[in-house]
Amino acid sequence: MKSRAIHINFAPRTLRSAWAETPPWLLLLALLGVLMFGWALFTAGTVAGQLQTLDEAVQRSAKSASAGRAKPAPPFAIPEARALIINAVVGQLNIPWSDVFDAIENATPASIALVALEPDVKKQVVKGTAEARSSDDMIGYIELLKKQPLFVNVILLKHEVSLQDPYKPLRFEFEAQWQEGAP
C-alpha cells in the first residue's frame, strides 16, 4: 500500500501564501483579464474623443447653417387634386381598424371562416366575405355582428353555395357600418 503525504499547514493564510499556492495558469488568466480591461479603457477613451470631435463639428455646422438662413421659406400651396388624394390616404389611415377587427373577431365563431374584409371610409362601412357550413351558421353570424356595439347596421348582401369545393360551403357577403367614436 502506497501512502500519500498529507499537507497540513497551521499558519494563517496571508497574501504571500495565497500567491505561492495559486496555480500559474490562474495567474496568467488574471493577467490576461487585466490587460483586456486596460485595452477596453483605452479604446473607450479613444472613441469618446472621436465622438466629442464629431459632436463639435455638428454643432459648428448647425451654427453656420442657421447663420446662412436669412428668412424662412415661404409656405407652399398644395394643388386641390393632390389635397384630395392626401385626404383620402389620411382617411384610410384613420379607420378604427383595431376596434373593427376586435368587433368582428368577437362575433366570429369557429364555424365561420372569414375570407376578406374591405373598408369604405366614406360610408364608414366594412364589407366582408365569409364561408359557413350552413345557412343557420350564416344567419347566426349576422345576428352576432348586429349585437356588437361598434356596428350600427349589419346587412347580408348575398350568399351562394360554392359547388367547386367538395365540402360545398355557403359563401356570403355582408356589410357592417361602424359608428364614429363607438367603444
MOLIN-V915952 format. One record per residue. N is the residue number from 1. SS is DSSP state (2 for helix, 1 for strand, 0 for the rest). PHI is phi as a letter, one per 20 degrees, with the letter a starting at -180 (NA if undefined). OMEGA is omega in whole degrees, -180 to 180 (999 if undefined). Layout:
<<N | SS | PHI | OMEGA> <N | SS | PHI | OMEGA>>
This chain:
<<1 | 0 | NA | -177> <2 | 0 | e | -179> <3 | 0 | d | 179> <4 | 0 | d | 180> <5 | 0 | f | 179> <6 | 0 | d | -179> <7 | 0 | e | 179> <8 | 0 | c | -179> <9 | 0 | c | -179> <10 | 0 | e | -179> <11 | 0 | f | 178> <12 | 0 | f | -177> <13 | 0 | f | 179> <14 | 0 | c | 179> <15 | 2 | f | -179> <16 | 2 | f | -179> <17 | 2 | f | 177> <18 | 2 | f | 179> <19 | 2 | f | -178> <20 | 2 | f | -177> <21 | 2 | e | -179> <22 | 0 | f | 180> <23 | 0 | f | -177> <24 | 2 | f | -180> <25 | 2 | f | 178> <26 | 2 | f | 177> <27 | 2 | f | 179> <28 | 2 | f | 178> <29 | 2 | f | 178> <30 | 2 | f | 179> <31 | 2 | f | 178> <32 | 2 | f | 178> <33 | 2 | f | 179> <34 | 2 | f | 179> <35 | 2 | f | 179> <36 | 2 | f | 178> <37 | 2 | f | 179> <38 | 2 | f | 178> <39 | 2 | f | 179> <40 | 2 | f | 178> <41 | 2 | f | 180> <42 | 2 | f | -179> <43 | 2 | f | 180> <44 | 2 | f | 178> <45 | 2 | f | 179> <46 | 2 | f | -180> <47 | 2 | f | 179> <48 | 2 | f | 177> <49 | 2 | f | 178> <50 | 2 | f | 178> <51 | 2 | f | 179> <52 | 2 | f | 178> <53 | 2 | f | 178> <54 | 2 | f | 179> <55 | 2 | f | 178> <56 | 2 | f | 179> <57 | 2 | f | 178> <58 | 2 | f | 179> <59 | 2 | f | 177> <60 | 2 | f | 180> <61 | 2 | f | 179> <62 | 2 | f | 178> <63 | 2 | f | -179> <64 | 2 | f | 179> <65 | 2 | f | -179> <66 | 2 | f | 178> <67 | 2 | f | -178> <68 | 2 | f | -180> <69 | 0 | e | -178> <70 | 0 | e | -177> <71 | 0 | c | 179> <72 | 0 | f | 179> <73 | 0 | f | -180> <74 | 0 | f | 179> <75 | 0 | f | -179> <76 | 0 | d | -178> <77 | 0 | e | 178> <78 | 0 | e | 177> <79 | 0 | g | -175> <80 | 2 | f | 180> <81 | 2 | f | 179> <82 | 2 | f | 179> <83 | 2 | f | 178> <84 | 2 | f | 178> <85 | 2 | f | 179> <86 | 2 | f | 179> <87 | 2 | f | 178> <88 | 2 | f | 179> <89 | 2 | f | 179> <90 | 2 | f | 177> <91 | 2 | f | 177> <92 | 2 | f | -179> <93 | 2 | f | -178> <94 | 0 | e | 176> <95 | 0 | f | 179> <96 | 0 | f | -173> <97 | 2 | g | -176> <98 | 2 | f | 179> <99 | 2 | f | 180> <100 | 2 | f | 180> <101 | 2 | f | 179> <102 | 2 | f | -179> <103 | 2 | f | 180> <104 | 2 | f | -180> <105 | 2 | f | 179> <106 | 2 | f | -177> <107 | 2 | e | -173> <108 | 0 | e | 177> <109 | 0 | e | -179> <110 | 0 | f | -178> <111 | 0 | e | -180> <112 | 1 | d | 176> <113 | 1 | d | 177> <114 | 1 | f | -179> <115 | 1 | d | -177> <116 | 1 | b | 172> <117 | 1 | c | -178> <118 | 1 | c | -179> <119 | 1 | e | 171> <120 | 1 | c | -172> <121 | 0 | f | -177> <122 | 0 | f | -179> <123 | 0 | e | -175> <124 | 0 | l | -176> <125 | 1 | c | 170> <126 | 1 | d | 178> <127 | 1 | e | -178> <128 | 1 | c | 173> <129 | 1 | c | -177> <130 | 1 | b | 177> <131 | 1 | c | 179> <132 | 1 | c | 179> <133 | 0 | f | -177> <134 | 0 | b | 178> <135 | 2 | f | 177> <136 | 2 | f | 178> <137 | 2 | f | -180> <138 | 2 | f | -179> <139 | 2 | f | 179> <140 | 2 | f | 179> <141 | 2 | f | 178> <142 | 2 | f | 178> <143 | 2 | f | 177> <144 | 2 | f | 177> <145 | 2 | f | 180> <146 | 2 | f | -179> <147 | 0 | e | 179> <148 | 0 | f | -176> <149 | 0 | f | -179> <150 | 0 | f | -174> <151 | 1 | e | 178> <152 | 1 | d | -178> <153 | 1 | b | 177> <154 | 1 | c | -175> <155 | 1 | c | 171> <156 | 1 | e | -176> <157 | 1 | e | 179> <158 | 1 | a | 178> <159 | 1 | b | 179> <160 | 1 | b | 177> <161 | 1 | e | 179> <162 | 0 | e | -176> <163 | 0 | f | -180> <164 | 0 | f | -179> <165 | 0 | e | -179> <166 | 0 | f | 180> <167 | 0 | e | 178> <168 | 0 | l | 179> <169 | 0 | f | 178> <170 | 1 | e | -180> <171 | 1 | e | -179> <172 | 1 | b | 177> <173 | 1 | d | 179> <174 | 1 | c | 179> <175 | 1 | c | -179> <176 | 1 | c | 179> <177 | 1 | e | 179> <178 | 1 | e | 178> <179 | 0 | d | -179> <180 | 0 | f | 177> <181 | 0 | m | 178> <182 | 0 | f | -179> <183 | 0 | f | 999>>
